[in-house]
Amino acid sequence: MSVATLENDVRDRTSRRSGGGPRDTGRSRLWIWLFLTPTVVLYGVYTVYPIVASYWYSFLRWDGFGSDRTWIGLQNYRDVLADPLFWNSFRITALFMLVTVPLQVVGTLLVAIVLNSPKMPFSTVFRTALFLPVVTTTAIVGVVMQFVLDPASGPINLALTRLGLLSEGVNFLGDSSTALWTVAGVYVWKWFGITLVYWLAALQTIPNEVYEAARIDGAGPWKLMRHITMPLLRPFLVIIGLLSLEATLKVFDLMLTMTGGGPFYATEVVEIYIYRWAFAATVPQLGYASAAAVVFGLFVCLVGLFQLLGIRAVRRSGGTA
């Protein structure tokens, strides 16, 4: 068999494996777009269209139900920015963020270091137990926590009173001084597992040879942590911190089911503020709520920009995240 015959045979086999030619390639693309069509349509209807419509509604005075729509320009934005309750909800959102992110990031890092140790028994069981709340529906968690934290019959209050730590039950969700911190604690517990997975994945990128060499040189656990673990985890700290920061902006379902924004607006984050004006007010104002949503959306975009800049800074500094 000649060399030319072998080359032709290889070309024929390659052509058959790749689809047989331009006509088959066009058919493959047609099937690809056919399977993508439901996703594209649903994404456009339930994501793209509501976002674009919110911008349009923000310039209207409209309750969201009737056909009476009045163009008022930027008046909704002026009203939103002049409303003290909007800035109160913005402050609560920022406070919730500043409290939960450090607790979640630092707490999961410490637990991940312990669970990542080969000497830790039953580490798989502990990892599974800590991750279980993540896969539980947030709304169900909020409803269950209302019963768990009930001041009269909740198991937490019953345990504290029987142990003599309290003389009477504490209304964790009904007191404005404790409601936000209670929800923050439940939030950290609910999403503890996902941040723990991030840290475990980051810890497994550190070669064991580095630790072994340091131990040979006489390094103890504290020096290993200070001079090896923490410096190598610094790029991941930026990424995980920013991801956790962005996640705290999506606390609507937990806050609504546990407190509904109360008591006395003490837990009303921006998402609940928007929901209240759009659907729960005596006279709904969809245009006003849309303006508040646009303002909050701009803030989320700034957080996303900050995240992008953080990732670029890590890559420029030589990080692997």
DOMIBA-514183 format. One record per residue (C-alpha): x, y, z; residue in three letters; residue number from 1. Coordinates in nm, 4 decimals, m for minus. Layout:
<atoms>
          x          y          z   code   pos
          X          Y          Z    ALA   NUM
...
</atoms>
This chain:
<atoms>
          x          y          z   code   pos
     0.0000     0.0000     0.0000    MET     1
     0.1427     0.3372    m0.1011    SER     2
     0.1917     0.6376     0.1215    VAL     3
    m0.0696     0.8351    m0.0764    ALA     4
    m0.3284     0.5609    m0.0189    THR     5
    m0.2598     0.5653     0.3555    LEU     6
    m0.2991     0.9453     0.3678    GLU     7
    m0.6335     0.9259     0.1845    ASN     8
    m0.7532     0.6547     0.4226    ASP     9
    m0.6618     0.8701     0.7269    VAL    10
    m0.8432     1.1717     0.5777    ARG    11
    m1.1568     0.9636     0.5133    ASP    12
    m1.1625     0.8315     0.8712    ARG    13
    m1.1032     1.1792     1.0147    THR    14
    m1.3821     1.3198     0.7995    SER    15
    m1.6244     1.0522     0.9199    ARG    16
    m1.5377     1.1171     1.2872    ARG    17
    m1.5789     1.4948     1.2529    SER    18
    m1.9240     1.4709     1.0995    GLY    19
    m1.8659     1.4074     0.7346    GLY    20
    m1.8439     1.7599     0.5947    GLY    21
    m2.0062     2.1052     0.5947    PRO    22
    m2.3584     1.9658     0.5601    ARG    23
    m2.3237     1.7493     0.8725    ASP    24
    m2.1616     2.0399     1.0584    THR    25
    m2.4634     2.2552     0.9766    GLY    26
    m2.6954     1.9846     1.1054    ARG    27
    m2.4971     1.9600     1.4285    SER    28
    m2.5261     2.3348     1.4812    ARG    29
    m2.8989     2.3152     1.4116    LEU    30
    m2.9417     2.0499     1.6804    TRP    31
    m2.7327     2.2531     1.9233    ILE    32
    m2.9533     2.5594     1.8797    TRP    33
    m3.2638     2.3437     1.8940    LEU    34
    m3.1673     2.2127     2.2387    PHE    35
    m3.0603     2.5593     2.3549    LEU    36
    m3.3867     2.7246     2.2476    THR    37
    m3.5926     2.6361     2.5607    PRO    38
    m3.3183     2.7704     2.7893    THR    39
    m3.2769     3.0882     2.5839    VAL    40
    m3.6534     3.1496     2.5728    VAL    41
    m3.7063     3.0898     2.9449    LEU    42
    m3.4050     3.3034     3.0368    TYR    43
    m3.5302     3.5837     2.8153    GLY    44
    m3.8863     3.5708     2.9504    VAL    45
    m3.8083     3.5301     3.3217    TYR    46
    m3.4761     3.7183     3.3534    THR    47
    m3.4005     3.9571     3.0680    VAL    48
    m3.7543     4.0888     3.0206    TYR    49
    m3.8196     4.1641     3.3935    PRO    50
    m3.4897     4.3542     3.4159    ILE    51
    m3.5631     4.5652     3.1095    VAL    52
    m3.9260     4.6170     3.2182    ALA    53
    m3.8131     4.7362     3.5633    SER    54
    m3.6181     5.0192     3.4054    TYR    55
    m3.9266     5.1234     3.2078    TRP    56
    m4.1658     5.0937     3.5037    TYR    57
    m3.9354     5.3054     3.7195    SER    58
    m4.0342     5.6099     3.5126    PHE    59
    m4.4084     5.5485     3.5608    LEU    60
    m4.6660     5.5993     3.8340    ARG    61
    m4.8367     5.2608     3.8228    TRP    62
    m4.9780     5.0202     4.0791    ASP    63
    m4.8936     4.7169     3.8647    GLY    64
    m5.2553     4.6093     3.8104    PHE    65
    m5.4603     4.8757     3.6364    GLY    66
    m5.4123     5.0287     3.2941    SER    67
    m5.3581     5.3809     3.4320    ASP    68
    m4.9900     5.4512     3.3759    ARG    69
    m4.8523     5.8022     3.4060    THR    70
    m4.5071     5.9076     3.2903    TRP    71
    m4.3369     6.0956     3.5745    ILE    72
    m3.9737     6.0819     3.4668    GLY    73
    m3.7253     6.0693     3.7541    LEU    74
    m3.9785     6.1460     4.0277    GLN    75
    m3.9754     5.7882     4.1589    ASN    76
    m3.5989     5.8054     4.1978    TYR    77
    m3.6260     6.1349     4.3858    ARG    78
    m3.8854     5.9848     4.6202    ASP    79
    m3.6773     5.6736     4.6818    VAL    80
    m3.3626     5.8698     4.7612    LEU    81
    m3.5611     6.1006     4.9916    ALA    82
    m3.7273     5.8153     5.1837    ASP    83
    m3.5559     5.7533     5.5213    PRO    84
    m3.6936     5.3985     5.5282    LEU    85
    m3.5039     5.3200     5.2067    PHE    86
    m3.1789     5.4341     5.3625    TRP    87
    m3.2698     5.2421     5.6771    ASN    88
    m3.3077     4.9247     5.4720    SER    89
    m2.9820     5.0045     5.2941    PHE    90
    m2.8088     5.0457     5.6304    ARG    91
    m2.9493     4.7152     5.7558    ILE    92
    m2.8321     4.5406     5.4387    THR    93
    m2.4809     4.6794     5.4828    ALA    94
    m2.4782     4.5931     5.8547    LEU    95
    m2.5960     4.2394     5.7836    PHE    96
    m2.3178     4.2085     5.5273    MET    97
    m2.0474     4.3391     5.7591    LEU    98
    m2.1496     4.1006     6.0389    VAL    99
    m2.2076     3.7759     5.8494    THR   100
    m1.9196     3.7805     5.5991    VAL   101
    m1.6316     3.7867     5.8539    PRO   102
    m1.8038     3.5271     6.0742    LEU   103
    m1.8681     3.2981     5.7798    GLN   104
    m1.5276     3.3344     5.6125    VAL   105
    m1.3137     3.3103     5.9278    VAL   106
    m1.5276     3.0423     6.0939    GLY   107
    m1.5289     2.8151     5.7905    THR   108
    m1.1535     2.8620     5.7440    LEU   109
    m1.0817     2.7400     6.0969    LEU   110
    m1.3153     2.4427     6.0617    VAL   111
    m1.1742     2.3579     5.7182    ALA   112
    m0.8200     2.3510     5.8565    ILE   113
    m0.9310     2.1045     6.1249    VAL   114
    m1.1290     1.8833     5.8830    LEU   115
    m0.8490     1.8872     5.6271    ASN   116
    m0.6077     1.7287     5.8738    SER   117
    m0.5435     1.3597     5.7971    PRO   118
    m0.5465     1.2926     6.1727    LYS   119
    m0.9068     1.4116     6.2064    MET   120
    m1.1398     1.1103     6.2606    PRO   121
    m1.4813     1.0987     6.0918    PHE   122
    m1.3984     1.4090     5.8845    SER   123
    m1.6305     1.2933     5.6052    THR   124
    m1.9215     1.2651     5.8493    VAL   125
    m1.8605     1.6158     5.9815    PHE   126
    m1.8315     1.7586     5.6288    ARG   127
    m2.1618     1.5995     5.5307    THR   128
    m2.3363     1.7221     5.8460    ALA   129
    m2.2145     2.0778     5.7930    LEU   130
    m2.3198     2.0755     5.4274    PHE   131
    m2.6734     1.9429     5.4843    LEU   132
    m2.8277     2.2872     5.5625    PRO   133
    m2.7034     2.4149     5.2246    VAL   134
    m2.9269     2.1747     5.0315    VAL   135
    m3.2299     2.2549     5.2479    THR   136
    m3.4766     2.5042     5.1020    THR   137
    m3.4178     2.8455     5.2599    THR   138
    m3.7875     2.9225     5.3011    ALA   139
    m3.8380     2.5958     5.4899    ILE   140
    m3.5432     2.6799     5.7140    VAL   141
    m3.7000     3.0179     5.7930    GLY   142
    m4.0385     2.8674     5.8797    VAL   143
    m3.8840     2.5948     6.0972    VAL   144
    m3.6696     2.8503     6.2798    MET   145
    m3.9823     3.0415     6.3779    GLN   146
    m4.0942     2.7357     6.5762    PHE   147
    m3.7462     2.6606     6.7085    VAL   148
    m3.7045     3.0174     6.8388    LEU   149
    m4.0594     3.0575     6.9679    ASP   150
    m4.0433     3.2387     7.3064    PRO   151
    m4.3097     3.0180     7.4671    ALA   152
    m4.2652     2.6672     7.3301    SER   153
    m3.9469     2.6762     7.1213    GLY   154
    m3.6867     2.4128     7.2139    PRO   155
    m3.4087     2.6715     7.2518    ILE   156
    m3.6000     2.8801     7.5048    ASN   157
    m3.7222     2.5693     7.6866    LEU   158
    m3.3664     2.4404     7.7181    ALA   159
    m3.2325     2.7753     7.8407    LEU   160
    m3.5077     2.8147     8.1028    THR   161
    m3.4748     2.4581     8.2309    ARG   162
    m3.0994     2.5027     8.2648    LEU   163
    m3.1650     2.8145     8.4712    GLY   164
    m2.9887     3.0447     8.2264    LEU   165
    m3.3089     3.2417     8.1647    LEU   166
    m3.6025     3.3198     8.3894    SER   167
    m3.8377     3.3491     8.0917    GLU   168
    m3.8247     3.2909     7.7167    GLY   169
    m3.6573     3.5439     7.4871    VAL   170
    m3.8464     3.6642     7.1831    ASN   171
    m3.5477     3.6411     6.9492    PHE   172
    m3.7435     3.7350     6.6351    LEU   173
    m3.9918     3.9733     6.7967    GLY   174
    m3.7432     4.2041     6.9659    ASP   175
    m3.5814     4.4705     6.7497    SER   176
    m3.2563     4.4414     6.9462    SER   177
    m3.2109     4.0691     6.8738    THR   178
    m3.4000     3.9971     6.5496    ALA   179
    m3.1274     4.0977     6.3029    LEU   180
    m2.8532     3.9142     6.4919    TRP   181
    m3.0692     3.6025     6.5164    THR   182
    m3.1295     3.5974     6.1426    VAL   183
    m2.7582     3.6597     6.0863    ALA   184
    m2.6734     3.3555     6.2978    GLY   185
    m2.9197     3.1371     6.1079    VAL   186
    m2.7810     3.2679     5.7782    TYR   187
    m2.4228     3.1795     5.8742    VAL   188
    m2.5347     2.8319     5.9826    TRP   189
    m2.7387     2.7819     5.6640    LYS   190
    m2.4550     2.8680     5.4226    TRP   191
    m2.1638     2.7519     5.6387    PHE   192
    m2.1201     2.4364     5.4323    GLY   193
    m2.0741     2.6005     5.0930    ILE   194
    m1.7972     2.8309     5.2169    THR   195
    m1.6427     2.5332     5.3933    LEU   196
    m1.6228     2.3513     5.0590    VAL   197
    m1.4441     2.6518     4.9073    TYR   198
    m1.1809     2.6461     5.1801    TRP   199
    m1.1355     2.2700     5.1656    LEU   200
    m1.0741     2.2944     4.7919    ALA   201
    m0.8248     2.5756     4.8508    ALA   202
    m0.6396     2.3799     5.1221    LEU   203
    m0.6020     2.0797     4.8952    GLN   204
    m0.4044     2.2916     4.6468    THR   205
    m0.1174     2.3186     4.8995    ILE   206
     0.1296     2.0319     4.8381    PRO   207
     0.1959     1.8032     5.1341    ASN   208
     0.5665     1.8152     5.0482    GLU   209
     0.5770     2.1776     5.1619    VAL   210
     0.4444     2.0845     5.5067    TYR   211
     0.6789     1.7862     5.5323    GLU   212
     0.9832     1.9978     5.4473    ALA   213
     0.8822     2.2568     5.7064    ALA   214
     0.8343     1.9879     5.9734    ARG   215
     1.1808     1.8527     5.8997    ILE   216
     1.3156     2.2032     5.9612    ASP   217
     1.1466     2.2015     6.3014    GLY   218
     0.8303     2.4037     6.2258    ALA   219
     0.5396     2.3484     6.4628    GLY   220
     0.1649     2.3813     6.3939    PRO   221
     0.1617     2.7569     6.4556    TRP   222
     0.4560     2.8233     6.2245    LYS   223
     0.3033     2.5992     5.9584    LEU   224
    m0.0162     2.8017     5.9800    MET   225
     0.1565     3.1387     5.9841    ARG   226
     0.4294     3.0885     5.7250    HIS   227
     0.2787     2.8330     5.4855    ILE   228
    m0.0988     2.7925     5.5074    THR   229
    m0.2061     3.1554     5.5386    MET   230
     0.0309     3.3020     5.2740    PRO   231
    m0.0712     3.0365     5.0203    LEU   232
    m0.4411     3.0890     5.0992    LEU   233
    m0.4286     3.4671     5.0601    ARG   234
    m0.5446     3.4654     4.6925    PRO   235
    m0.8359     3.2380     4.7847    PHE   236
    m0.9264     3.4651     5.0770    LEU   237
    m0.9970     3.7484     4.8333    VAL   238
    m1.2156     3.5332     4.6082    ILE   239
    m1.4067     3.3572     4.8873    ILE   240
    m1.4577     3.6845     5.0730    GLY   241
    m1.6012     3.8536     4.7659    LEU   242
    m1.8273     3.5578     4.6859    LEU   243
    m1.9582     3.5586     5.0427    SER   244
    m2.0062     3.9346     5.0255    LEU   245
    m2.2163     3.9059     4.7121    GLU   246
    m2.4205     3.6175     4.8552    ALA   247
    m2.5367     3.8286     5.1516    THR   248
    m2.7238     4.0537     4.9085    LEU   249
    m2.9629     3.7646     4.8383    LYS   250
    m3.1185     3.7097     5.1786    VAL   251
    m3.4786     3.7896     5.0850    PHE   252
    m3.6330     3.4443     5.1354    ASP   253
    m3.4747     3.3834     5.4759    LEU   254
    m3.5526     3.7305     5.6082    MET   255
    m3.9114     3.7260     5.4791    LEU   256
    m3.9986     3.3885     5.6303    THR   257
    m3.8322     3.4580     5.9675    MET   258
    m3.9239     3.8218     6.0394    THR   259
    m4.0943     3.9722     5.7346    GLY   260
    m3.8768     4.2793     5.7816    GLY   261
    m3.9947     4.3477     6.1347    GLY   262
    m4.0250     4.4267     6.4099    PRO   263
    m4.0553     4.7968     6.3322    PHE   264
    m3.8412     4.7684     6.0152    TYR   265
    m3.5489     4.6372     6.2234    ALA   266
    m3.4724     4.3619     5.9703    THR   267
    m3.6091     4.5199     5.6527    GLU   268
    m3.3291     4.4749     5.3988    VAL   269
    m3.3554     4.6448     5.0597    VAL   270
    m3.5088     4.3372     4.8970    GLU   271
    m3.7974     4.3337     5.1467    ILE   272
    m3.8376     4.7111     5.1056    TYR   273
    m3.8846     4.6579     4.7313    ILE   274
    m4.1217     4.3669     4.7887    TYR   275
    m4.3301     4.5658     5.0364    ARG   276
    m4.3893     4.8529     4.7950    TRP   277
    m4.4531     4.6255     4.4965    ALA   278
    m4.6837     4.3642     4.6501    PHE   279
    m4.7506     4.4072     5.0239    ALA   280
    m4.8459     4.7749     5.0491    ALA   281
    m5.2086     4.8819     5.0909    THR   282
    m5.1773     5.0629     4.7580    VAL   283
    m4.8974     4.8899     4.5640    PRO   284
    m4.6588     5.1134     4.3737    GLN   285
    m4.4806     4.9036     4.1146    LEU   286
    m4.3141     5.2052     3.9557    GLY   287
    m4.1733     5.3232     4.2884    TYR   288
    m4.0576     4.9682     4.3746    ALA   289
    m3.8923     4.9383     4.0331    SER   290
    m3.6981     5.2601     4.0953    ALA   291
    m3.5772     5.1228     4.4294    ALA   292
    m3.4817     4.7984     4.2556    ALA   293
    m3.2814     4.9862     3.9926    VAL   294
    m3.0914     5.1790     4.2615    VAL   295
    m3.0198     4.8564     4.4480    PHE   296
    m2.9207     4.6904     4.1206    GLY   297
    m2.6614     4.9624     4.0619    LEU   298
    m2.5198     4.8912     4.4065    PHE   299
    m2.4997     4.5189     4.3227    VAL   300
    m2.3183     4.6075     3.9999    CYS   301
    m2.0653     4.8055     4.2029    LEU   302
    m2.0118     4.5011     4.4237    VAL   303
    m1.9635     4.2895     4.1123    GLY   304
    m1.7129     4.5413     3.9763    LEU   305
    m1.5290     4.5308     4.3077    PHE   306
    m1.5215     4.1512     4.2811    GLN   307
    m1.3809     4.1689     3.9267    LEU   308
    m1.1095     4.4110     4.0349    LEU   309
    m1.0239     4.1849     4.3266    GLY   310
    m0.9873     3.8811     4.0991    ILE   311
    m0.7654     4.0753     3.8595    ARG   312
    m0.5516     4.2002     4.1471    ALA   313
    m0.5036     3.8432     4.2689    VAL   314
    m0.4009     3.7239     3.9229    ARG   315
    m0.1555     4.0097     3.8769    ARG   316
     0.0050     3.9337     4.2111    SER   317
     0.0693     3.5793     4.0989    GLY   318
    m0.2198     3.4073     4.2790    GLY   319
    m0.3790     3.0937     4.1382    THR   320
    m0.7413     3.1716     4.2283    ALA   321
</atoms>
